[in-house]
């Protein structure tokens, strides 16, 4: 667990690409908010830290974040939420660390 605690939650590559294990979060609208997450603790079952690890994309538009019943934590996010996050943070793409099949 000590090594896991040293890994980054996410990274910005070439000032264009947001790399993350899971996805985006309604709790973290900006990169600055992500930088302020206390990384050195047990992963909570809700909030930005949890969402960055466990949120999943869906391929249809939803207006609000949809609870992720499959993982029993975090949220599903749509192309609309992705676009808003990317525009707000002047980024071009979200790169996820794992695949999710709906």
C-alpha positions as CSV (number, residue, x, y, z in Angstrom):
1,X,0.0,0.0,0.0
2,X,2.9,2.4,0.6
3,X,3.9,2.3,-3.1
4,X,0.3,2.9,-4.2
5,X,0.2,6.0,-2.0
6,X,3.2,7.4,-4.0
7,X,1.5,7.1,-7.4
8,X,-0.1,10.2,-9.0
9,X,-3.9,10.3,-9.1
10,X,-3.7,11.9,-12.6
11,X,-1.4,13.7,-14.9
12,X,-1.5,16.3,-17.6
13,X,0.6,15.4,-20.7
14,X,2.0,18.1,-23.0
15,X,-0.5,20.6,-21.6
16,X,-3.2,18.9,-23.7
17,X,-4.1,15.5,-22.4
18,X,-5.6,14.5,-19.0
19,X,-4.5,11.0,-18.0
20,X,-6.4,9.3,-15.2
21,X,-7.2,5.8,-14.0
22,X,-11.0,6.2,-14.0
23,X,-12.4,9.5,-15.2
24,X,-13.6,12.9,-14.1
25,X,-15.6,14.0,-11.1
26,X,-18.4,16.4,-10.3
27,X,-16.3,17.3,-7.2
28,X,-13.3,18.4,-9.2
29,X,-14.1,20.9,-11.9
30,X,-10.6,22.2,-12.4
31,X,-7.1,20.8,-12.3
32,X,-6.3,23.0,-9.3
33,X,-9.1,21.2,-7.4
34,X,-7.5,17.9,-8.3
35,X,-4.1,19.1,-7.1
36,X,-5.6,19.9,-3.7
37,X,-6.8,16.3,-3.1
38,X,-5.0,14.7,-0.1
39,X,-3.5,11.7,-2.0
40,X,-1.9,10.1,1.1
41,X,-4.9,8.4,2.7
42,X,-7.2,5.5,2.1
43,X,-9.3,5.9,-1.0
44,X,-12.7,7.2,0.2
45,X,-16.0,5.7,-1.1
46,X,-17.1,9.1,-2.5
47,X,-15.7,12.4,-3.6
48,X,-13.1,13.5,-6.1
49,X,-10.4,11.0,-5.2
50,X,-12.8,8.1,-5.5
51,X,-14.2,9.5,-8.8
52,X,-10.8,9.9,-10.4
53,X,-10.2,6.3,-9.8
54,X,-13.6,4.8,-10.5
55,X,-15.9,7.0,-12.6
56,X,-16.8,5.6,-16.0
57,X,-17.9,7.1,-19.3
58,X,-21.2,6.5,-21.0
59,X,-21.8,7.1,-24.6
60,X,-25.0,9.0,-24.5
61,X,-25.9,12.5,-23.2
62,X,-27.1,13.0,-19.6
63,X,-27.6,16.4,-18.0
64,X,-26.6,15.3,-14.5
65,X,-24.0,12.9,-13.2
66,X,-25.5,9.4,-13.0
67,X,-24.6,7.2,-9.9
68,X,-22.4,4.2,-11.0
69,X,-24.5,1.3,-9.7
70,X,-22.2,-1.2,-11.4
71,X,-19.2,-0.2,-9.2
72,X,-21.4,0.8,-6.3
73,X,-19.4,4.0,-6.0
74,X,-18.6,7.1,-8.1
75,X,-20.5,8.2,-11.2
76,X,-21.0,7.7,-14.9
77,X,-20.1,10.8,-17.0
78,X,-21.3,11.6,-20.6
79,X,-19.6,13.3,-23.5
80,X,-21.2,16.5,-22.3
81,X,-19.5,16.4,-18.9
82,X,-16.2,15.4,-20.7
83,X,-16.4,18.4,-23.0
84,X,-17.2,20.8,-20.2
85,X,-14.2,19.5,-18.2
86,X,-11.9,19.7,-21.2
87,X,-13.0,23.2,-22.2
88,X,-12.8,24.6,-18.6
89,X,-9.2,23.3,-18.2
90,X,-8.0,24.1,-21.8
91,X,-7.4,20.4,-22.6
92,X,-8.0,18.3,-25.7
93,X,-8.5,14.7,-24.5
94,X,-9.1,12.5,-21.5
95,X,-7.0,9.3,-21.4
96,X,-8.3,6.6,-19.1
97,X,-6.2,3.9,-17.6
98,X,-8.8,1.1,-17.9
99,X,-11.6,0.1,-20.2
100,X,-15.2,-0.2,-19.2
101,X,-17.8,-2.2,-21.0
102,X,-21.4,-1.2,-20.6
